[in-house]
Amino acid sequence: MAADEVYGADPGLRGELQAQRVGYVLAIGCDRRIRTAARPIRADELAAGLPRHAWHRLSAGPGAKGQRFYDWAWIAHHDRAHPAGDDDPLDTQQWWLLIRRNRRTGELAFYRCYAPDAVPLRELVRVAGRRWTIEERFQTGKGLTGLDEHQVRRWTSWRRWTVLAMVGHALLAVLAANAATDRRGPVEMIALTCAEVRRLFTTLILEPGRAWACPLVWSRWRRRHQHRARTSHYQRQQATHFYP
């Protein structure tokens, strides 16, 4: 499970997840105190004391311009919600403070992590990176289907608007996924995206009289251009030694 700082600051949620043995990677603020053997210490103070060899360059997943590489470090600590089983030698539960550092700006982000069994650092990084996908979906819903354009006066109207926006986004996602599945052989263009499906839907169905040129030709041109741009970004990343 991955979530933002609102959930990372909730000890009740963490306790319930631990009771159910559900692993999590929850973002927290830099001022949150982490329990250590000596005393609770702020997350940013723990990060400041890390040696250089504690940092590992790992990707949080692919992005529009290549792999999203950051420097990562983790610190094991103890955050048990139910201390009754502290002396159980068979207990394999693990807690960590995960720290992400931007390789260009040095900006830090912090996560509370838990797993019912030992996991490698790369797995925690993978889960933390999934939040980027979730945030991207929210942004796509706002940009393509007006998820944030409701006028909130009553809960019922907000619910109806949100449901309609989510249904529209789901329709675009299904059409894009089906088009990607039906592709035949290597093509020098990216697969149809939700944005491109919406653009074609608007041009071909809602406003067909306003099209000055063949919409399908322009669509293929845009997708070829995006394919070349993506390939160039990945090649530049490899050339500058971004890979660990």
C-alpha positions in Angstrom: 0.0 0.0 0.0 1.2 3.5 -0.8 -0.3 6.8 0.4 0.5 10.5 1.0 1.4 12.4 4.1 -2.2 12.6 5.3 -2.3 8.9 5.8 1.4 8.6 6.9 0.6 10.9 9.9 -2.2 8.6 11.1 -0.9 6.1 13.8 -4.3 4.4 13.9 -4.1 3.5 10.2 -0.6 2.2 10.6 -1.6 0.1 13.6 -4.5 -1.4 11.7 -2.4 -2.2 8.7 0.2 -3.9 10.9 -2.5 -5.9 12.7 -3.7 -7.1 9.3 0.0 -7.7 8.2 -0.5 -5.4 5.2 2.8 -3.8 4.1 2.8 -0.1 3.4 4.9 2.8 2.2 3.4 6.0 3.6 4.8 9.5 2.9 5.5 11.6 6.0 6.8 15.2 6.7 10.4 15.9 7.5 9.4 16.9 11.0 7.9 13.5 11.9 9.8 11.8 14.7 11.0 8.2 14.2 11.4 5.9 17.1 15.0 4.8 17.7 16.8 2.8 20.4 17.9 6.1 22.0 15.0 8.4 21.5 12.5 9.7 18.9 14.4 11.7 16.3 13.1 13.8 13.4 13.3 12.2 10.0 15.4 15.0 8.5 17.9 14.7 11.4 18.3 11.0 10.7 18.9 11.7 7.0 21.5 14.3 7.8 23.6 11.8 9.7 23.7 9.2 6.9 27.1 8.4 5.4 27.7 8.6 1.6 27.7 4.8 1.1 24.2 4.6 2.6 22.6 6.0 -0.6 21.7 3.8 -3.6 20.7 5.0 -7.0 17.5 3.3 -8.0 14.6 4.0 -10.4 11.1 4.6 -9.1 9.7 3.5 -12.5 9.6 4.7 -16.1 8.5 8.3 -16.8 7.8 10.4 -19.9 11.5 11.2 -20.2 13.1 7.9 -19.1 13.6 6.1 -15.8 12.9 8.2 -12.7 16.2 7.8 -10.9 16.7 9.1 -7.3 19.1 8.4 -4.5 17.5 6.2 -1.8 18.5 5.3 1.7 16.7 3.3 4.4 17.0 3.1 8.2 15.6 0.2 10.1 13.7 1.2 13.2 10.9 -0.1 15.5 7.3 1.1 15.2 5.3 -1.8 16.5 1.7 -1.0 17.2 1.2 -4.1 19.4 4.2 -4.6 21.6 2.9 -7.9 23.1 4.9 -10.0 20.7 8.2 -8.2 21.0 10.1 -11.2 22.3 8.8 -13.7 19.6 12.0 -15.0 17.9 9.9 -16.1 14.9 8.5 -12.6 14.3 9.8 -11.3 10.9 8.1 -8.0 10.8 10.2 -5.0 9.6 10.0 -1.2 9.9 12.0 1.3 8.0 12.4 5.0 7.3 12.8 5.3 3.6 14.5 8.5 2.3 14.4 9.7 -1.3 16.9 12.4 -2.5 16.5 14.3 -5.8 19.8 13.9 -7.7 19.7 17.4 -9.1 18.2 19.6 -6.3 19.0 17.4 -3.2 15.4 17.7 -2.1 14.4 15.0 0.4 11.2 13.0 0.8 10.4 10.6 3.6 8.3 7.5 4.0 7.3 5.2 6.9 7.6 1.6 5.7 6.4 -1.7 7.1 6.5 -5.3 5.8 5.4 -8.5 7.5 8.5 -10.1 6.2 11.9 -8.8 5.1 12.0 -7.2 1.7 14.8 -5.6 -0.3 15.2 -1.9 -0.8 14.2 -2.1 -4.4 10.8 -3.4 -3.5 10.1 -0.4 -1.2 11.2 1.9 -4.0 8.9 0.2 -6.4 5.9 0.7 -4.1 6.8 4.3 -3.4 7.0 4.9 -7.2 3.5 3.7 -7.7 2.2 6.8 -6.1 3.4 8.7 -9.1 1.1 6.6 -11.3 -1.9 7.4 -9.0 -1.2 11.1 -9.0 -0.8 11.0 -12.8 -4.3 9.4 -13.1 -5.8 12.2 -11.0 -4.2 14.8 -13.2 -5.4 13.0 -16.3 -9.0 12.9 -14.9 -8.9 16.6 -14.2 -7.4 17.5 -17.6 -9.5 15.1 -19.8 -12.8 14.6 -18.1 -13.2 17.7 -15.9 -12.9 15.8 -12.6 -12.1 19.1 -10.7 -14.6 21.3 -12.6 -17.7 20.6 -10.4 -19.4 23.4 -8.4 -19.6 21.9 -4.9 -22.8 23.0 -3.3 -24.3 19.7 -2.2 -22.8 16.2 -1.7 -25.3 14.6 -4.1 -24.3 16.9 -7.0 -20.6 16.4 -6.2 -21.1 12.6 -6.3 -22.9 12.6 -9.6 -20.3 14.8 -11.3 -17.4 12.7 -9.9 -19.0 9.5 -11.0 -19.6 10.8 -14.5 -16.0 12.1 -14.8 -14.7 8.7 -13.6 -16.9 6.8 -16.1 -15.6 9.1 -18.9 -12.0 8.5 -17.8 -12.6 4.8 -17.6 -14.0 4.8 -21.1 -10.9 6.6 -22.5 -8.6 4.1 -20.6 -10.4 1.1 -22.0 -10.4 2.4 -25.6 -6.7 3.2 -25.3 -5.9 -0.2 -23.8 -7.9 -2.1 -26.5 -6.1 -0.2 -29.2 -2.7 -1.0 -27.7 -3.7 -4.7 -27.5 -4.7 -4.8 -31.2 -1.5 -3.3 -32.5 0.3 -5.5 -35.1 4.1 -5.6 -35.2 6.6 -2.9 -34.4 5.3 0.6 -35.2 7.4 3.8 -35.0 4.8 5.6 -32.9 3.5 5.4 -29.4 0.3 3.6 -28.6 -2.9 5.5 -28.4 -3.1 7.4 -25.1 -6.2 8.6 -23.3 -5.5 12.2 -24.4 -5.2 11.1 -28.1 -8.5 9.1 -27.9 -10.3 12.1 -26.4 -8.9 14.4 -29.1 -10.0 12.0 -31.9 -13.4 11.6 -30.2 -13.9 15.3 -30.1 -12.7 15.9 -33.7 -14.5 13.0 -35.4 -17.7 12.9 -33.5 -18.5 16.1 -31.6 -17.0 18.7 -34.0 -16.5 17.0 -37.4 -17.2 20.1 -39.3 -14.2 22.0 -37.7 -11.5 19.6 -38.9 -9.4 21.3 -41.6 -7.2 18.2 -42.2 -7.5 14.5 -41.8 -7.6 13.9 -38.0 -6.2 10.4 -38.3 -3.1 11.7 -40.3 -2.4 14.3 -37.6 -2.9 11.7 -34.9 -0.3 9.4 -36.5 2.1 12.4 -36.9 1.8 13.3 -33.2 2.4 9.8 -32.1 5.4 9.4 -34.3 6.8 12.6 -33.0 6.2 11.5 -29.3 7.8 8.2 -30.1 11.0 9.9 -31.4 11.0 12.3 -28.4 10.7 9.4 -25.9 13.4 7.4 -27.6 15.7 10.5 -27.6 15.1 11.0 -23.9 16.0 7.4 -23.0 19.1 7.5 -25.2 20.3 10.8 -23.6 19.7 9.3 -20.2 21.9 6.3 -21.0 24.6 8.5 -22.4 24.8 10.6 -19.2 25.2 7.5 -17.1 21.9 7.7 -15.2 21.9 4.0 -14.8 23.3 2.7 -11.5 
